[in-house]
Amino acid sequence: MDPTKRTLQVLEYIMAAGPGPIKQVDIAHDCGMPPATVNRVIRSLSDWGYLFRTSEKYVVRNFRLDRNVPMSEVYLAKLDDAMRSLSAELNVSAEVVVVAGHELLWHSKTDYPDPNVVIRANVGFRRSLYELDVLSQLYLSRLDWDEVEARFFTDGFYETSRARGTIAPLAVQDVKHVLDQRRKDTFVADLKGNHVGIRRFATVIQDPEGKFLHLLALAEPAEKDSAPAKTYQDALLKVRTELSELVFEESAASRLQPKYHVLPMRGG
């Protein structure tokens, strides 16, 4: 393992361990590194202000480390192959959609086979999660309702009809009901299409702990004579299984977790 990977491994370990003091000897043991190597990494991070060394044995983190798009190079290559295969097999555009704050972010996509069809959600396109279409529903239903209430203004959700520009606010109880109904779903379909005439079929990809990674969607014009929704469902769930297996393998191989989790420090 090169020095950069060793540093990243230590950073990921410390981030996962929590905000309290961490023993350097535990870092070395759990990461499988010589204590001298860990000490050099810790010294560099401390010199740059990312760690506080409370003694020769303990450190406290002074950073946050999260990957907005938690996918490795191997995973992205597998995902790209899967998207191209889905697009060619089903004559659709395949999309990977991640979450950035209160927005859906189009991370990658394949072009729709017919160049005369315009799907405006290109790579980098953002759209509010408050627009409660099937993509928003699938993501938000992964969260407990208490978390939805804590992170979102629950009176702000709405539906957009096929009549361009028509927005219908949703009552809080209706939002909760929709998300409760979606909570067990791993596949969703918008057969009527959205307000710009695009319908989507989607599945959700999660890590072994159930943490949301991204959505995988298929997009096509709503007026297209397409295959039955079951065909799209079977194709997406097959890819979902393959991607989930890869995520599990990568997590087991390279995402070391601390063997203990310290409790957050409490103060006045």
C-alpha positions in Angstrom: 0.0 0.0 0.0 1.5 3.4 -1.0 1.7 6.3 1.4 -1.4 8.1 0.0 -3.6 5.0 0.5 -2.2 4.5 4.0 -3.1 8.1 4.9 -6.6 7.7 3.5 -7.1 4.5 5.4 -6.1 6.2 8.6 -8.4 9.1 7.8 -11.4 6.9 7.1 -10.8 4.9 10.3 -10.6 8.0 12.5 -13.7 9.4 10.8 -15.7 6.2 11.4 -14.5 5.9 15.0 -16.3 9.1 16.2 -15.4 12.4 17.7 -13.8 11.1 21.0 -10.2 10.3 21.7 -8.7 7.3 19.8 -5.7 5.2 20.7 -3.0 5.2 18.1 -2.3 1.6 19.0 -5.9 0.7 18.0 -5.5 2.5 14.7 -2.3 0.5 13.9 -3.8 -2.8 15.0 -7.2 -2.5 13.2 -5.6 -1.0 10.0 -2.9 -3.6 10.0 -0.1 -1.1 9.9 3.2 -0.9 11.8 3.0 1.6 14.8 5.8 3.6 13.4 4.0 4.1 10.1 0.8 5.2 11.9 2.9 7.5 14.0 4.3 9.2 10.9 0.8 9.6 9.4 -0.6 11.0 12.7 2.3 13.4 13.0 1.7 14.8 9.5 -2.1 15.1 10.1 -1.4 16.8 13.4 1.1 19.3 11.9 -1.5 20.3 9.3 -4.2 20.7 12.0 -6.4 17.8 11.1 -5.8 16.0 14.4 -5.2 17.1 18.0 -2.7 14.9 19.9 -3.9 14.8 23.5 -0.9 12.7 24.5 1.5 10.4 22.8 -1.2 7.7 22.8 -4.4 9.5 21.9 -5.7 11.7 19.1 -8.9 13.6 18.5 -10.1 14.4 15.0 -10.5 18.0 13.7 -12.0 17.2 10.3 -15.0 15.6 8.5 -14.5 13.2 5.7 -17.4 12.1 3.5 -17.5 11.0 -0.2 -20.4 12.8 -1.9 -20.3 10.0 -4.5 -19.2 7.0 -2.6 -18.1 4.8 -5.6 -14.7 3.4 -6.4 -13.0 3.3 -9.9 -13.9 -0.4 -10.2 -17.5 0.3 -9.2 -17.8 3.2 -11.7 -16.5 1.0 -14.5 -19.0 -1.7 -13.6 -21.8 0.8 -13.4 -20.8 2.3 -16.8 -21.0 -1.1 -18.5 -24.3 -1.8 -16.8 -25.8 1.5 -18.0 -24.7 1.0 -21.6 -26.1 -2.6 -21.6 -29.5 -1.4 -20.2 -29.6 1.5 -22.7 -28.9 -0.8 -25.7 -31.1 -3.7 -24.5 -34.2 -1.5 -23.7 -33.8 1.4 -26.0 -33.8 4.0 -23.2 -31.5 6.4 -21.5 -29.8 5.0 -18.3 -29.1 7.5 -15.5 -27.2 7.5 -12.2 -28.7 10.0 -9.8 -27.1 10.9 -6.4 -28.2 13.2 -3.6 -26.5 16.5 -2.9 -28.1 18.3 0.1 -31.8 18.8 -0.8 -31.3 18.1 -4.5 -31.1 15.2 -6.8 -27.9 15.4 -8.9 -27.5 13.6 -12.2 -24.0 12.0 -11.9 -23.9 10.1 -15.2 -26.1 9.0 -18.1 -26.2 7.4 -21.5 -27.7 9.3 -24.5 -31.2 8.3 -25.6 -30.9 6.2 -28.8 -33.1 8.6 -30.8 -31.1 11.9 -31.2 -34.4 13.7 -31.9 -35.6 13.0 -28.3 -34.3 15.6 -25.8 -34.0 14.6 -22.2 -32.9 17.8 -20.4 -31.5 16.1 -17.3 -27.9 15.9 -18.5 -24.8 15.2 -16.3 -24.7 17.8 -13.6 -28.4 18.6 -13.8 -30.0 19.3 -10.3 -33.6 19.1 -9.2 -35.2 19.6 -5.8 -36.1 16.7 -3.7 -39.2 18.7 -2.7 -40.7 17.8 -6.1 -42.1 14.5 -4.9 -41.8 12.3 -8.1 -40.8 8.7 -8.0 -37.1 9.5 -7.7 -37.6 11.7 -4.7 -40.0 9.2 -3.2 -37.5 6.3 -3.5 -34.7 8.3 -1.8 -36.8 9.9 0.9 -38.5 6.6 1.8 -35.1 5.3 2.8 -35.1 7.8 5.7 -37.2 7.4 8.9 -40.0 10.0 9.1 -38.3 11.6 12.1 -35.2 12.2 9.9 -37.3 13.6 7.1 -38.9 16.1 9.5 -35.5 17.0 10.9 -33.9 17.6 7.5 -36.7 19.0 5.4 -39.5 21.6 5.6 -42.3 19.0 5.4 -44.9 21.7 4.3 -42.7 22.3 1.2 -43.3 19.2 -0.8 -45.3 19.4 -4.1 -46.3 17.6 -7.3 -45.8 19.0 -10.8 -48.5 18.0 -13.2 -48.3 17.3 -16.9 -49.7 20.7 -17.5 -46.5 22.7 -17.7 -45.8 24.9 -14.8 -48.7 23.6 -12.6 -47.6 22.9 -9.1 -49.7 21.3 -6.5 -48.6 21.6 -2.8 -48.9 18.4 -0.8 -50.2 18.1 2.8 -47.7 16.7 5.3 -49.9 13.7 6.1 -50.0 12.9 2.3 -46.2 13.1 2.1 -45.8 10.8 5.0 -48.4 8.3 3.6 -46.6 8.2 0.2 -43.2 7.6 1.8 -44.6 5.0 4.2 -46.0 3.1 1.2 -42.7 3.3 -0.7 -40.5 2.2 2.2 -40.3 -1.4 1.2 -40.0 -0.8 -2.5 -36.8 -1.3 -4.4 -38.3 -0.4 -7.8 -40.6 2.5 -8.8 -42.3 3.4 -12.1 -43.8 6.6 -13.4 -46.0 5.3 -16.2 -47.7 8.6 -16.9 -44.5 10.7 -17.2 -43.5 14.0 -15.6 -44.5 17.5 -16.6 -42.0 17.6 -19.5 -43.2 14.3 -20.9 -40.5 11.9 -19.6 -41.2 8.8 -17.7 -38.8 7.0 -15.5 -38.3 3.6 -13.9 -35.8 3.4 -11.0 -34.1 1.3 -8.4 -32.1 2.2 -5.3 -28.5 1.1 -4.6 -27.4 0.8 -1.0 -24.3 -0.3 0.9 -24.1 -3.4 3.2 -25.3 -1.3 6.1 -28.3 0.0 4.2 -26.9 3.5 3.6 -28.1 5.1 0.4 -25.5 5.3 -2.5 -27.4 6.3 -5.6 -30.4 5.7 -7.8 -30.2 3.9 -11.1 -33.0 5.0 -13.5 -34.2 4.5 -17.0 -35.7 7.4 -18.9 -37.8 7.6 -22.1 -40.6 9.7 -23.7 -44.0 9.1 -22.1 -45.6 8.6 -25.4 -43.3 5.8 -26.5 -44.7 2.3 -26.9 -42.3 0.7 -24.5 -41.8 -2.8 -23.0 -44.0 -3.7 -20.0 -42.8 -2.2 -16.7 -42.0 -5.8 -15.5 -39.3 -6.0 -18.2 -37.7 -2.8 -16.9 -38.1 -4.0 -13.3 -36.4 -7.3 -13.9 -33.5 -5.6 -15.8 -32.9 -3.0 -13.1 -33.2 -5.4 -10.2 -30.7 -7.8 -11.9 -28.2 -4.9 -12.2 -29.0 -3.9 -8.6 -28.0 -7.3 -7.3 -24.7 -7.3 -9.3 -23.8 -3.8 -8.0 -24.8 -4.7 -4.4 -22.5 -7.7 -4.5 -19.6 -5.5 -5.7 -20.2 -2.9 -3.0 -20.2 -5.7 -0.4 -16.9 -7.1 -1.8 -15.3 -3.7 -1.8 -16.5 -2.9 1.7 -15.2 -6.2 3.1 -11.8 -5.8 1.4 -10.9 -2.1 1.8 -13.3 -0.2 4.1 -12.0 -1.1 7.5 -14.2 -0.1 10.4 -13.1 0.5 14.0 -13.7 -2.4 16.3 -15.2 0.0 18.8 -17.1 3.2 18.5 -16.4 5.9 21.2 -19.3 7.9 22.5 -19.5 11.5 21.5 -18.0 13.8 24.0 -20.5 15.8 26.1 -19.9 19.2 27.4 -21.6 22.4 28.6 
